[in-house]
Amino acid sequence: MSQTKELQTKRFSLRPITPDMVSDNWIRWTGDPVLMSQMNARVVKLSRADLQRYVVAVWKSKRMIIGIYARTGADHIGIYEVAVDPRNANITLDALVDQQRYVLPNVLAETDPVLLRFFAGDQRIEKAIAQVVETNAPLISHYEATGWVKEGVLRQEVHAASGNRRLDVVQFGRILASEQPERT
C-alpha cells in the first residue's frame, strides 16, 4: 500500500499514513478513556512527535498504518494497522475508529471490502486475520456481523491494561478469494 496513493469508497478514503500526516484527532484518541479501554490500552497523552516516531517504527518493521478519512472535509476518522505475511499470503489487521463521531460498523462495513479487495488483488493475499481483545465489543460485533469466521478464542492471551488480570483475544479469519476482482 505504500506505493498506492489512495483507495476510495462512497464516503471514505484510505491512505497510507506518513509521519507528517499524524493528525490532531489521532493524538486525541490516545487520551480517550472509552476508546483506549476498548482496545486494552492505557490512556496516555502522546505528542505528535511520539506518534510520528511510532509511524516510522511501524513502516520500518514492514507493517502499515492506513488512515481512514471522510471524503467530505478529509477528516481523519480512524486507522488500520496491517501486518503482511507474504510467505503465507496472510494479513493481520487491526482497526480503530473515532467512535465519538462515527459509528464503527458503518465505517468498517464500507472500508473493509475495499481494503481487502486491494490486498487480495494487488498483493495476492489470500486470508485476512483479526485478533480482537475481548474488551473491544464494537469491533467483535462488526466482525461477527460481516461474515468473518470466528476461528477461536485465545484464552487469557494478554494482560489487561489496567488491573491485575488477563484478557481473552478473539481471532477472526476471512478467506479473500471472494474479494478478488474478476479477471478477463
C-alpha positions as CSV (number, residue, x, y, z in Angstrom):
1,M,0.0,0.0,0.0
2,S,3.0,2.3,0.4
3,Q,3.1,2.7,-3.4
4,T,-0.7,3.3,-3.6
5,K,-1.8,6.8,-3.0
6,E,-5.5,6.3,-2.1
7,L,-8.4,3.8,-2.1
8,Q,-11.9,5.2,-2.1
9,T,-15.4,4.2,-1.1
10,K,-18.6,6.3,-1.4
11,R,-17.9,8.2,1.9
12,F,-14.3,7.4,2.8
13,S,-10.8,7.3,1.5
14,L,-7.9,5.2,2.7
15,R,-4.3,6.5,2.5
16,P,-1.0,5.3,3.9
17,I,0.0,7.5,6.8
18,T,3.4,9.0,6.9
19,P,4.9,10.8,9.9
20,D,3.8,14.3,8.6
21,M,0.2,13.0,8.4
22,V,-0.2,12.4,12.2
23,S,-3.5,14.3,12.9
24,D,-4.8,16.1,16.0
25,N,-7.6,13.5,16.0
26,W,-5.1,10.7,16.4
27,I,-3.4,12.5,19.2
28,R,-6.8,13.0,20.9
29,W,-7.7,9.3,20.5
30,T,-4.7,8.2,22.6
31,G,-6.3,10.2,25.5
32,D,-9.8,8.9,25.1
33,P,-10.6,6.6,28.1
34,V,-13.5,4.8,26.4
35,L,-11.6,4.1,23.1
36,M,-8.4,3.1,24.9
37,S,-10.2,0.8,27.3
38,Q,-11.9,-1.0,24.4
39,M,-8.5,-1.5,22.8
40,N,-7.0,-2.6,26.2
41,A,-4.5,0.3,26.1
42,R,-3.5,2.7,28.7
43,V,-4.8,6.3,28.4
44,V,-1.8,8.4,27.6
45,K,-1.5,11.8,26.1
46,L,1.0,11.2,23.3
47,S,2.6,14.1,21.5
48,R,2.7,14.5,17.7
49,A,6.4,13.6,17.9
50,D,5.6,10.4,19.8
51,L,3.2,9.3,17.1
52,Q,5.5,10.3,14.3
53,R,8.2,8.1,15.8
54,Y,5.6,5.3,16.1
55,V,4.7,5.7,12.4
56,V,8.4,5.4,11.4
57,A,8.9,2.3,13.5
58,V,5.8,0.6,12.1
59,W,6.8,1.2,8.5
60,K,10.4,0.1,9.2
61,S,9.0,-3.2,10.7
62,K,7.3,-3.9,7.3
63,R,3.8,-3.2,8.7
64,M,1.5,-0.4,7.5
65,I,-0.7,2.3,9.0
66,I,-3.5,3.2,6.7
67,G,-5.6,6.2,7.6
68,I,-9.4,6.3,7.2
69,Y,-10.6,9.8,6.1
70,A,-14.0,11.2,5.4
71,R,-14.1,12.2,1.8
72,T,-16.1,15.3,2.6
73,G,-13.7,17.5,4.6
74,A,-10.9,15.0,4.7
75,D,-11.4,14.5,8.4
76,H,-9.1,11.8,9.9
77,I,-11.6,9.3,11.5
78,G,-9.6,6.1,12.0
79,I,-6.7,3.9,11.2
80,Y,-6.0,0.3,10.1
81,E,-2.7,-1.3,11.1
82,V,-1.8,-4.1,8.8
83,A,1.0,-6.7,9.0
84,V,1.6,-8.6,5.8
85,D,2.9,-12.1,5.8
86,P,3.7,-12.7,2.1
87,R,5.1,-16.1,2.7
88,N,1.7,-17.4,3.8
89,A,-0.3,-14.9,1.8
90,N,-1.9,-13.5,5.0
91,I,-2.5,-10.1,6.5
92,T,-3.3,-9.4,10.2
93,L,-5.2,-6.2,10.7
94,D,-6.5,-4.1,13.5
95,A,-8.8,-1.1,13.2
96,L,-9.6,2.0,15.2
97,V,-12.5,4.3,14.5
98,D,-13.3,7.6,16.3
99,Q,-16.5,6.3,17.9
100,Q,-17.4,9.7,19.5
101,R,-18.2,11.0,16.0
102,Y,-18.6,7.9,13.8
103,V,-20.3,4.5,14.1
104,L,-17.6,1.8,13.8
105,P,-19.7,-0.8,11.9
106,N,-20.9,1.8,9.4
107,V,-17.3,2.9,8.7
108,L,-15.8,-0.5,8.5
109,A,-18.6,-2.1,6.6
110,E,-17.7,0.3,3.8
111,T,-13.9,0.4,4.1
112,D,-13.1,-3.3,4.9
113,P,-14.2,-4.6,1.5
114,V,-12.2,-2.0,-0.4
115,L,-9.1,-2.7,1.7
116,L,-9.4,-6.5,1.5
117,R,-10.0,-6.3,-2.3
118,F,-6.8,-4.3,-2.6
119,F,-4.8,-6.9,-0.7
120,A,-6.4,-9.8,-2.5
121,G,-5.9,-8.4,-5.9
122,D,-2.8,-6.2,-5.9
123,Q,-0.9,-8.0,-3.2
124,R,-2.1,-11.6,-3.8
125,I,-3.2,-12.0,-0.2
126,E,-5.4,-15.0,0.4
127,K,-6.5,-14.6,4.0
128,A,-7.2,-11.8,6.5
129,I,-6.9,-12.3,10.2
130,A,-8.1,-10.1,13.0
131,Q,-7.3,-10.6,16.7
132,V,-9.6,-8.6,18.9
133,V,-9.2,-8.2,22.7
134,E,-12.5,-9.1,24.5
135,T,-13.0,-5.6,25.7
136,N,-13.5,-4.3,22.1
137,A,-17.1,-5.3,21.8
138,P,-17.9,-3.0,18.9
139,L,-15.1,-4.5,16.8
140,I,-16.1,-8.0,17.7
141,S,-19.7,-7.3,16.8
142,H,-18.6,-5.9,13.5
143,Y,-16.6,-9.0,12.5
144,E,-19.4,-11.3,13.6
145,A,-22.0,-9.3,11.5
146,T,-19.9,-9.1,8.3
147,G,-19.0,-12.6,7.5
148,W,-15.7,-13.1,9.3
149,V,-15.3,-16.6,10.7
150,K,-14.7,-16.8,14.5
151,E,-11.7,-19.1,14.4
152,G,-11.2,-19.3,18.2
153,V,-10.6,-17.7,21.5
154,L,-7.1,-17.3,22.8
155,R,-7.8,-17.7,26.5
156,Q,-6.2,-15.2,28.8
157,E,-3.8,-14.2,26.0
158,V,-3.0,-10.6,27.1
159,H,-2.5,-8.7,30.3
160,A,-5.2,-6.1,31.0
161,A,-4.0,-2.6,30.6
162,S,-5.4,-1.8,34.0
163,G,-5.9,-4.2,36.9
164,N,-4.3,-7.5,37.6
165,R,-6.0,-9.9,35.2
166,R,-5.6,-11.4,31.8
167,L,-8.0,-11.0,28.9
168,D,-9.1,-13.3,26.1
169,V,-8.5,-12.5,22.4
170,V,-11.0,-13.5,19.8
171,Q,-9.5,-14.5,16.5
172,F,-11.4,-14.0,13.2
173,G,-10.4,-15.0,9.8
174,R,-11.6,-14.3,6.3
175,I,-10.6,-16.1,3.1
176,L,-10.2,-13.4,0.4
177,A,-10.7,-15.4,-2.8
178,S,-14.2,-13.9,-3.0
179,E,-12.7,-10.4,-2.6
180,Q,-10.6,-10.6,-5.8
181,P,-11.9,-8.8,-8.8
182,E,-12.8,-10.9,-11.8
183,R,-10.1,-11.1,-14.4
184,T,-10.8,-11.0,-18.1
